[in-house]
Amino acid sequence: MRKTLLVAALFAFAGSAFAAPVTYKIDPSHTNVLASWDHFGFSNPSINFGKAEGTLVYDAENVSNSSVQVTLPLTGLSALADQFYDHLTSDKWLDAAKYPNATFKSTKVEAAGEGKLKVTGELTVKGVSKPVVLDVTLNKAGEHPMAKVPAIGFDATATVKRSDFGVGAYAPMVSDEVTLRITTEATAPKAE
């Protein structure tokens, strides 16, 4: 009997130790990618890169097996004013006609304390890719109460220099540093 319990315990431990990573699809209606900067010292405007598309792979047992890949269509950019949207998507700034998307693809995920991660990846804006490190907080992982599927949510922050991506006009009067604040919710597909 004791041997049977020991074998069962070992199998249970092995099952949890080798739990498969879960792949989640980003929910664009519950994802905000906000960029904020200083505008001549007068204000700190923000824009939202909405319509996020992508996947999160999360391995709770071994976070280094986790990854994220996100596309931010510039058609989803919300500048809260049509004139400002036209200004930001023009060839002088983001050049949305030539570069319709910004992207982020992780290259490394590391644990950074209880419920915290460091996600390193390549951010591509205007065809230029640069390394960026996201400071990430796991908000919650569990069954979504409405969709009845596995769900996960994260918040993240980073600071980037817009001049690194060829969008440096008016620096330093308009701050070169842009603060990114991200919140995202993602769900796994329903089991067949």
Secondary structure, DSSP 8 states (H G I E B T S, - for coil): -HHHHHHHHHHHHHHHHT---EEEEE-GGG-EEEEE--BTTTB--EEEE-S-EEEEEE-SS-GGG-EEEEEEEGGGEE-SSHHHHHHHHSTTTT-TTT--EEEEEEEEEEE-STTEEEEEEEEEETTEEEEEEEEEEEEEEEE-TTT-SEEEEEEEEEEEEGGGGT--TTTTTB-SEEEEEEEEEEE-----
